[in-house]
Structure formats: C-alpha cells, structure tokens
C-alpha cells in the first residue's frame, strides 16, 4: 500500500484538558478535569463527530459515549515540561521541553522592570497587579481614558499584559509598547509572553477586540517547525501560532478573530496544494470561557467546533493526516480562573491511519513532534513517534 503523506493538519483546542496530571497538586490543580467537568455541569455535551473519532474512548464524558468502532486513533498526553501555560504547551507539542517554568508575578512586576518600561514609553502605567483582563479594564478603563496611561497586569501565567483603549492608544503604539516590554523582559524576568489587549467602548460597556497580539520569547532551540522549514516543507500557521513561536519555523501565517474564523482559515490552507504542516490554535475555549469560568459558553464553543469538524474531515485528501490535541487545561468549574495542569486528548485521523488504535498515555506532548517528523520521513531528537503504530510502517513524504 502507498503510505506517503503529503500534509498534516494539527489543531490545538486551546485549554481542552481531560484530567489532572499526577503532579497537579503542586500547581493547585488537583482534581481538575476541564472536559469532563464541563460535560457534567451542562448535563452532557453534544459532540457526535469528536465522539465518532474516539474522544469518549479516552475518558468518560457525559453525553459522549465510547465509540464502538472509533474512526481515529486515540489517546492522551502528559506534559513533561514544568508549567501549564500556552507557550510551554505549544513548544512541547513542537518538540521543545522546558525544565524550569517561566517566571510569574503574583505581586506585580518589580521596580527594575516597571521603571525602565515607563521611561521608554514616556508615561506611567496603571495597575501592575494580577487580575482578570475583563475585570481590570472595568476597574481602570475610565482612568486610562482620562490619563492615557496604559494598564499593565499579569495572571498566574507568565505574562506581561498591556490593555489600552484603541481610541486612546492606537494599535501600532500599543504594539510598540509591547515590543519595548519584550526587549526588557529577559534573563530572570524572561516571561513567556507579552500580550497586547486592546479594547473599545465606554465605561460600563468596554469590550476587548480581536486585535490582540502575543509577543513570545523566541524558542531557545530548534523545534520540529524549523526542521520542516529547513527541508523545504510549508509550515502554515493559523491563529496565534506565529506569535507563540515568535515567527520561528513559520513559512506563512493567518491570524484569526475567533474559533470559527480559525476553522475557516484552516480550511483555506487545506484547499491549497502545499506539502507540509498546517498548525492551528483555536483560542476561544481558553480566552473567552475557561479564564472567565463560563462552562456553558465553553460547552457551546466545543459544540460549535464539533459541527464544523465534518468540513475539516471532508477537506482531508487521502494522503493527509489530521491530529487534534490541546496545550493544557483551564477548568471553568473550579474557583480558579487560571490554567490547570492536565492531560490533553490526542486524536489522529486519516485514510492511512489505523482506526480505533489505542495510543494509550504518551509521556510527553513532544511525541507529536517526533511523529510529524517521521510521517515526513525525517528524524527529530525528542519525543517518541507513534507513526509506526498508527500507520503500520513509516508514512514518508517525498521531499
């Protein structure tokens, strides 16, 4: 049988965790289970297409029974890196493990960061504390509009976030401020991401816009994306993937406004003839619902994606593979609004993939990187490939 693979589509359902990792208590996340708890909260999820692939075969999910004959290979992955943030999770998926977590600032940023930042942007800041993004703009948005001072805040994640009204601080100026912060946040203060958080509206009715930008640390070592690009394969990024990798290993990128726009742009790439990897992040699960402790909204977003899944499956050519996974958890049913340290689902689908194959529990997200490399006839030094398990033999692309 011809086993050559021309393209892989890798979709990250941001924060869709499936149960606490053994070390979750160290992170304050013991007992978290994003997917199962949402399902229980809403009285059952309606995910017939993900269920048909084998999602319900990974763990018990109310409303998503195990498939008798799953159409995909299925399993779960543990995070080997220290941490539970977006950058750490995505970097590990691409084959880069971190031994130490990025720094966090539960009491705000110290003077050695804030003072030079204020000097370089030419104005003082507001906030400088951990906060919910929507709460802090309600708290400080009016003062920001009156004074022109940007709102700086953080969270339990390793982030330096700058919120500004688009009519007070134009987008390009906000992005310039973020680049200044990114240049300052190095060494012991090398946070994972600096994030622009623009908003519009009036006091009492502020709304964040889709013009968010993430300014990540460059990966400190080559990822599988660099390997693919080096070998002449396309690496097509959808959503915030380009930002997470600081553009490294990316040949073309499309940013998105929301999950459904992310699906649309993934399909745009899938309808082209590029050989290589499509790497998509769908952020709404995390940004709009996980961090805001909104399980019903989260459930609705999952069901919206499930309704679009048949379009993705139909767009797959016979020599393509689809991988669906996540980067961490963000259980909206707990008292915390932060990410949770969880296993993530793993679904692998394609005509050349062994349907119903149980991939078990993978020890690291980097198994995806090793698999992507092997499916293209390449070798990546980190992770354990499951290409041989799902294909029976190496599925190699002609490069």
Kinemage of the C-alpha trace (Angstrom):
@kinemage 1
@onewidth
@group {chain A} dominant
@subgroup {mainchain}
@vectorlist {calphas} color= white
{ca unk a 1} P 0.000 0.000 0.000
{ca unk a 2} L 1.221 3.523 -0.804
{ca unk a 3} L 1.875 5.174 2.553
{ca unk a 4} L 3.293 8.555 1.535
{ca unk a 5} L 1.952 11.541 3.490
{ca unk a 6} L 1.797 14.948 1.833
{ca unk a 7} L 0.385 17.069 4.645
{ca unk a 8} L -0.528 17.056 8.328
{ca unk a 9} L -3.132 19.351 9.878
{ca unk a 10} L -2.514 19.838 13.606
{ca unk a 11} L -5.322 21.555 15.520
{ca unk a 12} L -4.852 22.665 19.134
{ca unk a 13} L -8.106 23.120 21.036
{ca unk a 14} L -6.684 25.664 23.463
{ca unk a 15} L -7.145 24.540 27.110
{ca unk a 16} L -9.295 21.439 26.433
{ca unk a 17} L -7.725 19.295 29.159
{ca unk a 18} L -9.006 15.848 30.129
{ca unk a 19} L -7.951 15.292 33.712
{ca unk a 20} L -5.395 16.292 36.326
{ca unk a 21} L -1.803 15.161 35.885
{ca unk a 22} L -0.174 13.273 38.770
{ca unk a 23} L 1.702 16.434 39.807
{ca unk a 24} L -1.348 18.729 39.521
{ca unk a 25} L -1.440 19.361 43.273
{ca unk a 26} L 1.918 21.149 43.016
{ca unk a 27} L 0.170 23.675 40.785
{ca unk a 28} L -3.007 23.929 42.867
{ca unk a 29} L -4.953 21.939 40.254
{ca unk a 30} L -5.689 18.642 41.983
{ca unk a 31} L -8.969 17.193 40.700
{ca unk a 32} L -9.218 19.431 37.617
{ca unk a 33} L -10.816 17.926 34.521
{ca unk a 34} L -11.834 20.570 32.025
{ca unk a 35} L -13.754 18.408 29.558
{ca unk a 36} L -15.459 16.016 31.991
{ca unk a 37} L -16.466 18.758 34.425
{ca unk a 38} L -17.961 20.933 31.674
{ca unk a 39} L -19.943 17.930 30.418
{ca unk a 40} L -21.265 17.233 33.906
{ca unk a 41} L -22.101 20.893 34.513
{ca unk a 42} L -24.240 21.221 31.373
{ca unk a 43} L -25.870 17.789 31.684
{ca unk a 44} L -23.959 16.262 28.782
{ca unk a 45} L -22.058 17.528 25.764
{ca unk a 46} L -23.266 17.021 22.183
{ca unk a 47} L -20.082 16.147 20.303
{ca unk a 48} L -21.127 13.411 17.861
{ca unk a 49} L -18.253 13.928 15.413
{ca unk a 50} L -15.474 14.112 18.010
{ca unk a 51} L -17.190 11.160 19.672
{ca unk a 52} L -17.102 9.182 16.441
{ca unk a 53} L -13.353 9.776 16.218
{ca unk a 54} L -12.902 8.320 19.711
{ca unk a 55} L -12.984 11.222 22.179
{ca unk a 56} L -15.282 9.275 24.507
{ca unk a 57} L -12.892 6.324 24.371
{ca unk a 58} L -10.177 8.381 26.076
{ca unk a 59} L -12.172 9.115 29.227
{ca unk a 60} L -15.764 9.130 30.480
{ca unk a 61} L -17.529 12.253 29.177
{ca unk a 62} L -21.218 12.734 29.882
{ca unk a 63} L -23.053 12.840 26.547
{ca unk a 64} L -20.082 11.440 24.595
{ca unk a 65} L -20.185 7.647 24.924
{ca unk a 66} L -17.267 5.487 23.755
{ca unk a 67} L -17.464 4.719 20.053
{ca unk a 68} L -17.868 1.044 19.204
{ca unk a 69} L -15.576 1.489 16.214
{ca unk a 70} L -13.635 4.747 16.593
{ca unk a 71} L -12.704 6.321 13.280
{ca unk a 72} L -9.420 7.677 14.639
{ca unk a 73} L -6.504 6.512 16.726
{ca unk a 74} L -6.960 7.953 20.201
{ca unk a 75} L -5.111 8.511 23.462
{ca unk a 76} L -3.943 11.198 25.852
{ca unk a 77} L -0.677 13.021 26.510
{ca unk a 78} L 1.050 14.173 29.693
{ca unk a 79} L 3.036 17.394 29.832
{ca unk a 80} L 6.675 16.723 30.638
{ca unk a 81} L 7.725 20.367 30.844
{ca unk a 82} L 7.445 22.417 34.006
{ca unk a 83} L 4.478 24.766 33.781
{ca unk a 84} L 0.967 24.910 32.373
{ca unk a 85} L 0.906 27.918 30.084
{ca unk a 86} L 0.245 28.313 26.378
{ca unk a 87} L 3.837 28.824 25.291
{ca unk a 88} L 5.121 25.836 27.269
{ca unk a 89} L 2.389 23.564 25.897
{ca unk a 90} L 2.818 24.569 22.271
{ca unk a 91} L 6.593 24.464 22.422
{ca unk a 92} L 6.396 20.940 23.827
{ca unk a 93} L 3.988 19.884 21.074
{ca unk a 94} L 6.642 21.133 18.641
{ca unk a 95} L 9.333 19.171 20.475
{ca unk a 96} L 10.872 21.638 22.940
{ca unk a 97} L 10.777 20.742 26.664
{ca unk a 98} L 11.345 23.252 29.459
{ca unk a 99} L 12.973 22.136 32.699
{ca unk a 100} L 12.054 25.311 34.577
{ca unk a 101} L 8.768 27.190 34.326
{ca unk a 102} L 8.641 30.752 33.073
{ca unk a 103} L 8.640 33.383 35.869
{ca unk a 104} L 5.331 34.555 37.333
{ca unk a 105} L 4.496 37.699 39.295
{ca unk a 106} L 1.777 37.186 41.927
{ca unk a 107} L 2.545 40.623 43.412
{ca unk a 108} L 3.011 42.527 40.158
{ca unk a 109} L 6.216 43.429 38.362
{ca unk a 110} L 9.170 44.767 40.358
{ca unk a 111} L 10.542 48.319 40.019
{ca unk a 112} L 13.521 47.126 37.964
{ca unk a 113} L 11.011 46.208 35.243
{ca unk a 114} L 8.292 48.838 35.592
{ca unk a 115} L 10.551 51.904 35.966
{ca unk a 116} L 12.558 51.405 32.735
{ca unk a 117} L 9.355 50.413 30.923
{ca unk a 118} L 7.676 53.673 31.950
{ca unk a 119} L 10.772 55.637 30.958
{ca unk a 120} L 10.896 54.084 27.497
{ca unk a 121} L 7.197 54.522 26.722
{ca unk a 122} L 7.200 58.065 28.135
{ca unk a 123} L 4.324 57.683 30.591
{ca unk a 124} L 3.450 55.934 33.869
{ca unk a 125} L 1.279 52.822 33.978
{ca unk a 126} L -1.870 51.817 35.828
{ca unk a 127} L -2.477 48.530 37.615
{ca unk a 128} L 0.661 46.412 37.782
{ca unk a 129} L -1.029 43.523 39.544
{ca unk a 130} L -2.545 40.104 38.799
{ca unk a 131} L -6.098 40.468 37.507
{ca unk a 132} L -8.777 39.178 35.183
{ca unk a 133} L -8.494 41.002 31.882
{ca unk a 134} L -12.153 41.946 31.730
{ca unk a 135} L -12.234 42.973 35.407
{ca unk a 136} L -9.200 45.241 35.244
{ca unk a 137} L -10.442 47.237 32.269
{ca unk a 138} L -13.740 47.784 34.086
{ca unk a 139} L -11.785 48.876 37.163
{ca unk a 140} L -9.221 51.107 35.464
{ca unk a 141} L -10.597 51.743 31.977
{ca unk a 142} L -12.118 55.138 32.769
{ca unk a 143} L -8.913 56.355 34.447
{ca unk a 144} L -6.940 55.056 31.485
{ca unk a 145} L -9.136 57.058 29.099
{ca unk a 146} L -8.733 60.171 31.222
{ca unk a 147} L -4.950 59.934 31.694
{ca unk a 148} L -3.705 57.990 28.663
{ca unk a 149} L -1.754 55.678 30.974
{ca unk a 150} L -1.684 52.034 29.767
{ca unk a 151} L -2.976 49.294 32.058
{ca unk a 152} L -0.328 46.703 32.925
{ca unk a 153} L -1.363 43.440 34.564
{ca unk a 154} L -0.462 39.782 34.827
{ca unk a 155} L -2.046 36.486 35.905
{ca unk a 156} L -0.974 33.144 37.307
{ca unk a 157} L 0.608 32.569 33.881
{ca unk a 158} L 3.932 34.027 32.800
{ca unk a 159} L 2.521 37.055 31.001
{ca unk a 160} L 3.056 40.831 30.879
{ca unk a 161} L -0.229 42.196 29.541
{ca unk a 162} L -0.902 45.750 28.371
{ca unk a 163} L -4.504 46.872 27.965
{ca unk a 164} L -5.362 50.084 26.134
{ca unk a 165} L -8.419 51.651 24.518
{ca unk a 166} L -7.923 51.760 20.755
{ca unk a 167} L -9.031 55.426 20.613
{ca unk a 168} L -6.637 56.431 23.408
{ca unk a 169} L -3.539 54.459 22.444
{ca unk a 170} L -3.612 53.451 18.759
{ca unk a 171} L -2.863 49.821 17.966
{ca unk a 172} L 0.572 50.424 16.487
{ca unk a 173} L 1.590 52.399 19.585
{ca unk a 174} L 0.284 49.612 21.822
{ca unk a 175} L 2.266 47.058 19.814
{ca unk a 176} L 5.352 49.290 20.110
{ca unk a 177} L 4.927 49.301 23.893
{ca unk a 178} L 4.721 45.517 23.823
{ca unk a 179} L 7.956 45.294 21.853
{ca unk a 180} L 9.632 47.551 24.426
{ca unk a 181} L 8.406 45.292 27.236
{ca unk a 182} L 9.552 42.210 25.330
{ca unk a 183} L 13.050 43.665 24.992
{ca unk a 184} L 13.170 44.416 28.742
{ca unk a 185} L 11.844 41.051 29.921
{ca unk a 186} L 14.937 38.907 29.608
{ca unk a 187} L 17.133 36.832 31.911
{ca unk a 188} L 15.419 36.092 35.216
{ca unk a 189} L 12.426 38.148 34.039
{ca unk a 190} L 12.011 36.356 30.698
{ca unk a 191} L 8.233 35.910 30.795
{ca unk a 192} L 6.666 33.594 28.270
{ca unk a 193} L 4.541 36.229 26.555
{ca unk a 194} L 3.898 39.945 26.368
{ca unk a 195} L 0.299 40.404 25.260
{ca unk a 196} L -1.419 43.440 23.733
{ca unk a 197} L -5.006 43.635 24.998
{ca unk a 198} L -6.834 46.390 23.086
{ca unk a 199} L -10.429 47.296 23.927
{ca unk a 200} L -13.151 49.703 22.838
{ca unk a 201} L -16.369 51.148 24.250
{ca unk a 202} L -17.281 53.342 27.181
{ca unk a 203} L -17.113 52.828 30.969
{ca unk a 204} L -19.585 50.111 31.931
{ca unk a 205} L -19.582 48.589 28.444
{ca unk a 206} L -15.939 48.013 27.497
{ca unk a 207} L -15.240 45.194 25.058
{ca unk a 208} L -11.909 43.619 24.148
{ca unk a 209} L -11.266 43.451 20.407
{ca unk a 210} L -9.811 40.833 18.092
{ca unk a 211} L -6.627 42.923 17.684
{ca unk a 212} L -4.824 41.080 20.465
{ca unk a 213} L -1.182 40.301 19.692
{ca unk a 214} L 1.193 37.965 21.539
{ca unk a 215} L 4.922 38.697 21.695
{ca unk a 216} L 6.587 35.460 22.801
{ca unk a 217} L 10.131 34.589 23.663
{ca unk a 218} L 11.867 33.017 20.690
{ca unk a 219} L 12.230 29.254 21.242
{ca unk a 220} L 15.712 28.659 22.720
{ca unk a 221} L 16.354 25.630 20.487
{ca unk a 222} L 15.112 24.362 17.104
{ca unk a 223} L 11.634 22.826 17.016
{ca unk a 224} L 10.156 20.435 14.503
{ca unk a 225} L 8.818 23.524 12.710
{ca unk a 226} L 12.387 24.619 11.992
{ca unk a 227} L 13.184 21.118 10.740
{ca unk a 228} L 10.248 21.104 8.324
{ca unk a 229} L 11.057 24.564 7.024
{ca unk a 230} L 14.716 23.622 6.572
{ca unk a 231} L 13.655 20.632 4.452
{ca unk a 232} L 11.538 22.805 2.181
{ca unk a 233} L 8.140 21.892 3.620
{ca unk a 234} L 5.482 24.511 4.287
{ca unk a 235} L 4.618 25.403 7.885
{ca unk a 236} L 1.285 27.236 7.705
{ca unk a 237} L 0.222 28.866 10.985
{ca unk a 238} L -3.381 29.719 11.911
{ca unk a 239} L -4.324 31.874 14.911
{ca unk a 240} L -1.669 32.792 17.464
{ca unk a 241} L 0.791 30.049 16.407
{ca unk a 242} L 3.070 32.576 14.681
{ca unk a 243} L 3.178 34.688 17.845
{ca unk a 244} L 3.806 31.717 20.163
{ca unk a 245} L 6.887 30.743 18.146
{ca unk a 246} L 7.978 34.360 17.511
{ca unk a 247} L 7.764 33.563 13.795
{ca unk a 248} L 10.423 30.820 14.028
{ca unk a 249} L 9.877 27.940 11.623
{ca unk a 250} L 6.757 29.540 10.095
{ca unk a 251} L 6.529 29.976 6.310
{ca unk a 252} L 3.105 31.667 6.214
{ca unk a 253} L 0.610 32.795 8.857
{ca unk a 254} L -3.021 33.815 9.090
{ca unk a 255} L -4.258 35.467 12.286
{ca unk a 256} L -7.860 34.935 13.372
{ca unk a 257} L -10.743 36.755 15.039
{ca unk a 258} L -12.353 33.743 16.747
{ca unk a 259} L -12.659 29.957 16.608
{ca unk a 260} L -14.910 29.844 13.581
{ca unk a 261} L -12.604 32.193 11.697
{ca unk a 262} L -9.810 29.816 12.719
{ca unk a 263} L -11.686 26.893 11.172
{ca unk a 264} L -12.329 28.931 8.022
{ca unk a 265} L -8.654 29.823 7.648
{ca unk a 266} L -7.555 26.256 8.353
{ca unk a 267} L -9.845 25.152 5.531
{ca unk a 268} L -8.358 27.876 3.302
{ca unk a 269} L -4.921 26.323 3.773
{ca unk a 270} L -6.279 22.785 3.399
{ca unk a 271} L -7.727 23.647 -0.021
{ca unk a 272} L -4.255 24.538 -1.270
{ca unk a 273} L -1.642 22.090 -2.510
{ca unk a 274} L 1.198 22.884 -0.100
{ca unk a 275} L 3.185 19.946 1.261
{ca unk a 276} L 3.895 20.245 4.946
{ca unk a 277} L 2.159 21.177 8.190
{ca unk a 278} L -0.900 23.275 8.963
{ca unk a 279} L -0.686 24.265 12.649
{ca unk a 280} L -3.846 25.829 14.108
{ca unk a 281} L -4.710 27.237 17.517
{ca unk a 282} L -8.367 27.795 18.426
{ca unk a 283} L -8.159 30.163 21.385
{ca unk a 284} L -11.784 30.947 22.312
{ca unk a 285} L -12.166 27.920 24.607
{ca unk a 286} L -9.454 29.336 26.856
{ca unk a 287} L -9.690 33.100 26.391
{ca unk a 288} L -13.466 33.585 26.387
{ca unk a 289} L -14.705 30.743 28.578
{ca unk a 290} L -12.009 28.972 30.600
{ca unk a 291} L -10.493 32.087 32.123
{ca unk a 292} L -13.946 33.543 32.739
{ca unk a 293} L -15.276 30.428 34.494
{ca unk a 294} L -18.083 30.059 31.947
{ca unk a 295} L -18.725 26.331 31.475
{ca unk a 296} L -21.885 26.859 29.419
{ca unk a 297} L -20.094 29.140 26.995
{ca unk a 298} L -17.220 26.654 26.846
{ca unk a 299} L -19.661 23.823 26.105
{ca unk a 300} L -21.241 25.875 23.323
{ca unk a 301} L -17.828 26.550 21.787
{ca unk a 302} L -16.986 22.833 21.852
{ca unk a 303} L -20.264 22.000 20.159
{ca unk a 304} L -19.691 24.739 17.570
{ca unk a 305} L -16.320 23.201 16.698
{ca unk a 306} L -17.834 19.738 16.523
{ca unk a 307} L -20.397 20.979 13.988
{ca unk a 308} L -17.539 22.248 11.785
{ca unk a 309} L -15.453 19.083 12.117
{ca unk a 310} L -17.115 17.297 9.141
{ca unk a 311} L -15.869 20.124 6.876
{ca unk a 312} L -12.320 19.526 8.077
{ca unk a 313} L -12.602 15.769 7.613
{ca unk a 314} L -14.055 16.221 4.131
{ca unk a 315} L -11.168 18.517 3.152
{ca unk a 316} L -8.555 15.862 4.025
{ca unk a 317} L -7.029 14.225 0.987
{ca unk a 318} L -6.230 10.512 1.005
{ca unk a 319} L -2.562 11.197 1.727
{ca unk a 320} L -3.151 13.563 4.674
{ca unk a 321} L -3.326 13.151 8.450
{ca unk a 322} L -5.317 15.176 10.992
{ca unk a 323} L -4.140 15.494 14.610
{ca unk a 324} L -6.375 17.101 17.248
{ca unk a 325} L -4.990 17.853 20.702
{ca unk a 326} L -4.688 20.627 23.347
{ca unk a 327} L -1.953 22.531 25.192
{ca unk a 328} L -3.127 22.484 28.853
{ca unk a 329} L -6.404 22.663 30.791
{ca unk a 330} L -8.497 25.592 32.059
{ca unk a 331} L -11.302 24.043 34.112
{ca unk a 332} L -14.090 26.649 34.276
{ca unk a 333} L -15.925 24.821 37.076
{ca unk a 334} L -13.239 25.424 39.716
{ca unk a 335} L -12.698 28.507 41.857
{ca unk a 336} L -9.600 29.420 39.854
{ca unk a 337} L -9.635 31.385 36.603
{ca unk a 338} L -6.163 30.131 35.682
{ca unk a 339} L -4.872 27.295 33.518
{ca unk a 340} L -4.903 23.809 35.019
{ca unk a 341} L -2.196 21.146 34.863
{ca unk a 342} L -3.937 18.386 32.885
{ca unk a 343} L -3.568 15.599 30.372
{ca unk a 344} L -4.648 16.568 26.852
{ca unk a 345} L -6.576 14.494 24.291
{ca unk a 346} L -4.939 13.005 21.223
{ca unk a 347} L -6.956 12.089 18.129
{ca unk a 348} L -5.230 11.034 14.891
{ca unk a 349} L -7.321 10.565 11.752
{ca unk a 350} L -6.706 9.845 8.070
{ca unk a 351} L -7.205 7.195 5.403
{ca unk a 352} L -3.770 5.749 6.176
{ca unk a 353} L -4.305 5.804 9.977
{ca unk a 354} L -5.374 2.663 11.859
{ca unk a 355} L -8.902 3.455 13.020
{ca unk a 356} L -9.579 2.515 16.630
{ca unk a 357} L -5.914 2.185 17.607
{ca unk a 358} L -5.396 2.955 21.306
{ca unk a 359} L -2.339 5.181 21.646
{ca unk a 360} L -2.526 4.991 25.429
{ca unk a 361} L -0.938 7.669 27.616
{ca unk a 362} L 2.002 9.408 25.993
{ca unk a 363} L 4.721 10.629 28.347
{ca unk a 364} L 5.196 13.958 26.587
{ca unk a 365} L 3.478 16.265 24.117
{ca unk a 366} L 6.715 16.013 22.114
{ca unk a 367} L 5.557 12.664 20.783
{ca unk a 368} L 3.569 14.780 18.312
{ca unk a 369} L 6.763 16.461 17.060
{ca unk a 370} L 8.530 13.116 16.648
{ca unk a 371} L 5.509 11.719 14.818
{ca unk a 372} L 5.176 14.705 12.479
{ca unk a 373} L 8.849 14.359 11.606
{ca unk a 374} L 8.630 10.622 10.965
{ca unk a 375} L 5.484 10.954 8.872
{ca unk a 376} L 7.563 13.159 6.576
{ca unk a 377} L 10.464 10.719 6.554
{ca unk a 378} L 12.548 12.851 8.930
{ca unk a 379} L 14.056 12.337 12.366
{ca unk a 380} L 13.501 14.590 15.400
{ca unk a 381} L 15.576 14.024 18.575
{ca unk a 382} L 12.858 14.499 21.215
{ca unk a 383} L 9.662 12.564 21.821
{ca unk a 384} L 8.645 9.042 20.808
{ca unk a 385} L 6.950 8.806 17.447
{ca unk a 386} L 3.673 6.904 17.137
{ca unk a 387} L 3.797 6.977 13.317
{ca unk a 388} L 4.597 3.278 13.186
{ca unk a 389} L 1.676 2.492 15.487
{ca unk a 390} L -0.939 4.403 13.533
{ca unk a 391} L 0.330 3.591 10.028
{ca unk a 392} L 1.869 0.165 10.484
{ca unk a 393} L 5.007 1.434 8.822
{ca unk a 394} L 6.680 4.785 8.287
{ca unk a 395} L 4.487 7.036 6.148
{ca unk a 396} L 7.060 9.112 4.319
{ca unk a 397} L 6.564 12.184 2.211
{ca unk a 398} L 8.791 12.617 -0.819
{ca unk a 399} L 10.693 15.824 -0.067
